[in-house]
């Protein structure tokens, strides 16, 4: 059984891997069959963010992450608060970054809901107002 401490350590490892751009460590945190829901695309609104959508499996999440890294440089991404119940966690996250296409900085806070099984992330869903990120894509 995965303990609360195990889940906290996994999530902290996950965010450290993101911050360090360590795709191998990210893959270690994910189940092979992960379901990754990263903002629902809304035509005409947030389509400017090429990495959003729902992805299944580590390989597809990795491809989405690579698209993200092609246009965004993460300056900082840290969990502000982690709440764990059973094998689920919700995190408040602060992210700062730079749009590589425009050189403009952004800062967002968002929530992510994780489901953990066998000490791997099997489900992720982000809850975010993408407006600050969309704004930096515009000249």
N, C-alpha and C positions, 0 to 999 in steps of 0.2 A: 504494500500500500504506500502511496505517495503521501508524505507528511506535509504539513503546512510549511515547515522549514525547507523541505525539498523543493516545494513550489516556489518559495521566495528566492532560493538560490538559483533555480532555473531561470526565473524571470530576470534576476539581476545579471546572470550570465548572458541572457538574450540581449539586454540593452547594452552591455559592455561590448558584445560582438558587433552590434549595430554601430556603436560609436567608433569602434576601431576598424570598421569596414572589413570584418573578419567573416567572410561567407562560410568558411569551413566550420567555425564555431556556431554560426547561425544554424547550419544544417544539423549539427549535433543536437540542437535544442528542439528540432522539429520532427514530428512523426512523418514517415514516408508518405502517408495519405492525408496530410494536413489539408484542412479547408481554410482558406485565407480570404476574408472579406475586407477589402481595403477601399472604402468609400464606394457607394453605388454611383455609377456613371449617370449623369443627367445631361442629356443632349443640350448643347447651347449654354450650359452653365459651367460644369467642371471638366468637360472633355479636354481642356487644355492640359490636364495632368495625365500624361501618357501611361502611368503605372497603376492607375486605379482599376478596380473591378474585383471579381471573385475568381480565385485561382485554386486549383486542386493539385496536390502533390508538391513535394519539395522542389522538383525541377521547375515547375511553373512558377512557384513563389520566387525561386532564384532568378528566373528570367525577368519577372516583374521588378525585383530588387535591382537588377542590372540596368533596366530602363530608368528607374528612379535615380540611380547613381550616375547615369549618363547626363542628367540635367540638374541634379541637386548635389551640393556638397554639404554634408552634415557637419555643423560646427559643434553641436551638443545635442544629445538626446538622453534624457534621464527620467526615470520614474520619480514622480513627486510623492506619490502615495500608492501603496499596494494593499488591497483588501482581499483576503483569501477566505473562501468558504468551501469546504469539501475539496473537490478537485477543480475548482474554478477560481479565477482571480480577475479583479478589475483594477486597472492601473490608471492613474492620472499621470500624464506624461507632458514634459515640456521639451519642445524641439526648436532649435534654431538652425538655420541653414542659409545657403546662398544659392540662388538660381544661376547656374553656369551660363545660361543663354543671355542674361541681362546684367549679371554681377550684383543684383539687388538682394539684400538680406530679408529674411522673414523670421517671425517667432510665432509659434502656435502652442496652445495647450489642448490636449485631446485625451479621450478615454479609450482604452483598449480592453476588451473582454477576452480572456484566455480560458480554454478548457484544456486540462492536463490529464494525460493518461500514461501510465508507466514512465513517468518523469519525462514526457515529451509533450510539446505543444501539438494538440490535435485539431484545435479550432481557434481562430483569431478573428475578431471583428473590431474595427476601429470606428469611433464615433467622433467626428471632427467637423468643424466649420472650415472648409478649405479656402475661404475667401482670402486670408493673408498670404497663402501660397499662390493662389491664382493671380493675385495682384502683382507679385514680383515677376511674373512671366510677361506682363504687359510693359511695353516701353514707356 
